[in-house]
Amino acid sequence: MEHSTSSSSFSQPDTGTAPATTTAAQPKCSKKLRRIQPLNERVQEAYNDLSDLAKKESWETKARFPPNLREPLFKCAKIALETPSTGYMIEDHFFQHLQVILPYNKFTLKKLIYKNILPAWTRELEVHLDCMIAMFITRVETDRSAMGLNAAWQLKYGNDINRPRPLFVWTQGLRLLLWEIVEKFMELRAAAKELYTFDPTSPAHESEEKTKDEAFAK
């Protein structure tokens, strides 16, 4: 994690301030943009709206992030968080694009964005995860019944030593669903880790191994 801003700058509670550490975008920024990995179509559309608004700012006072840019910034960042090409969090090139139009460094932008969008994002992930686990349990019970592993079979043949008990067979769909559940646990871990970096009052993240153990225990 890059920390190009001193820790003392963030000793006070978050008030929406964003210390200035870079100069505002200049006309030559088009050359800089060509050296940065492109944004996906959805992010680019929101980024363009944010860029248009940022151009109207004088940036004479950079100590406080402009209130009218907060929601457009968070909207753009939320889309980037939902659509990464790799990993679980917002990719670095997104922040590089932001630095072209906003006069703040990467660490400051990350802190501003993650402290404001990750709490709600984490709650969304938890709701989604609960739904996936419920779906998994239902699928397992359905497959068990189809394979003759339900309670009715146990009552009818449970004491018959001459009748071998059917074995549970993992279907490809069930394996895929389990993999998606583990991935969702890992996504939650990544969000908790990033949030804890910028807000130590938030719950600490578990280790990767413990996160996977928790996923399988569910």
Secondary structure, 3 states (H helix, E strand, C coil): CCCCCCHHHHCCCCCCECCCCCCCCCCCHHHHHCCCCCCCHHHHHHHHHHHHHHCCCCCCCCCECCHHHHHHHHHHHHHHHHCCCCCCCCCHHHHHHHHHHCCCCHHHHHHHHHHHHHHHHHHHHHHHHHHHHHHHHHHHHHHHHHCCCCHHHHHHHCCCCCCCCCCCCCCHHHHHHHHHHHHHHHHHHHHHHHHHHHCCCCCCCCCHHHHHHHHHHC
